Amino acid sequence: MIGRINGILVERQAPELLIDVQGVGYEVQVSLTTFFELPAPGEPVVLHTHFVVREDAQQLYGFADRIERELFRHLIKVSGVGPKLALTILSGMNATEFVRRVQDNDVATLVRLPGVGKKTAERLIVEMRDRLKDFAVGAPQTMPRSPERDLSDNIQEAESALVALGYKPQEAARMVNAVANEGQTSQELIRLALKSMVKS
């Protein structure tokens, strides 16, 4: 199993990265939580990873810290939750918030995530409650500000990230436009759009 990757970030287009490790390019899928923590292309990056092998594909998933990776591993053990849905859940809320939602039996918030229906949300709460009893989570991760760009570019990148997460294009555009203001980075737009869905 590949448990850690250390290399140069070549490309980043949420939720996929290309990382060069001594001349070999690794494609890595990441949550938006980890995506917000990434350096600029051309900079070194270290990710904790989980390698999934299926009959039709081999996929490497990357995480900014061990806590997020541990939660991902717990999630994919839940019946009906595969790696893609687990990544979607971790993109929609950080580890601390997810643990709180499970402990509060908050089905209503979980079903607002794309791909999570009522039955899946209820199953997540039932199956994850005991596993998360002693789960240690830290403070929410903070996002570095990216270089200033035109707001329209940031809106487009934010919409693309939400579509990759599972939202429909029209829904992603509505979510981003509802929170867009001058001076916001794409990361801030994504975070505010997701927060508006959780609170609505």
Secondary structure as the mmCIF struct_conf table of DSSP 4:
data_model
#
loop_
_struct_conf.conf_type_id
_struct_conf.id
_struct_conf.beg_label_comp_id
_struct_conf.beg_label_asym_id
_struct_conf.beg_label_seq_id
_struct_conf.end_label_comp_id
_struct_conf.end_label_asym_id
_struct_conf.end_label_seq_id
STRN STRN1 ARG A 4 GLN A 13
TURN_TY1_P TURN_TY1_P1 ALA A 14 PRO A 15
STRN STRN2 GLU A 16 VAL A 21
TURN_TY1_P TURN_TY1_P2 GLN A 22 GLY A 23
STRN STRN3 VAL A 24 VAL A 30
HELX_RH_AL_P HELX_RH_AL_P1 LEU A 32 PHE A 35
TURN_TY1_P TURN_TY1_P3 PHE A 36 GLU A 37
TURN_TY1_P TURN_TY1_P4 PRO A 41 GLY A 42
BEND BEND1 GLU A 43 GLU A 43
STRN STRN4 PRO A 44 VAL A 53
BEND BEND2 GLU A 55 ASP A 56
STRN STRN5 GLN A 58 PHE A 63
BEND BEND3 ALA A 64 ASP A 65
HELX_RH_AL_P HELX_RH_AL_P2 ARG A 66 LEU A 75
TURN_TY1_P TURN_TY1_P5 ILE A 76 LYS A 77
BEND BEND4 VAL A 78 VAL A 78
TURN_TY1_P TURN_TY1_P6 SER A 79 GLY A 80
HELX_RH_AL_P HELX_RH_AL_P3 PRO A 83 GLY A 92
BEND BEND5 MET A 93 MET A 93
HELX_RH_AL_P HELX_RH_AL_P4 ALA A 95 GLN A 103
TURN_TY1_P TURN_TY1_P7 ASP A 104 ASN A 105
HELX_RH_AL_P HELX_RH_AL_P5 VAL A 107 LEU A 110
TURN_TY1_P TURN_TY1_P8 VAL A 111 ARG A 112
BEND BEND6 LEU A 113 LEU A 113
TURN_TY1_P TURN_TY1_P9 PRO A 114 GLY A 115
HELX_RH_AL_P HELX_RH_AL_P6 LYS A 118 ARG A 131
TURN_TY1_P TURN_TY1_P10 LEU A 132 ASP A 134
BEND BEND7 ALA A 139 ALA A 139
HELX_LH_PP_P HELX_LH_PP_P1 PRO A 140 GLU A 148
HELX_RH_AL_P HELX_RH_AL_P7 LEU A 151 LEU A 165
TURN_TY1_P TURN_TY1_P11 GLY A 166 GLY A 166
HELX_RH_AL_P HELX_RH_AL_P8 PRO A 169 VAL A 179
TURN_TY1_P TURN_TY1_P12 GLU A 182 GLY A 183
HELX_RH_AL_P HELX_RH_AL_P9 SER A 186 LYS A 199
#
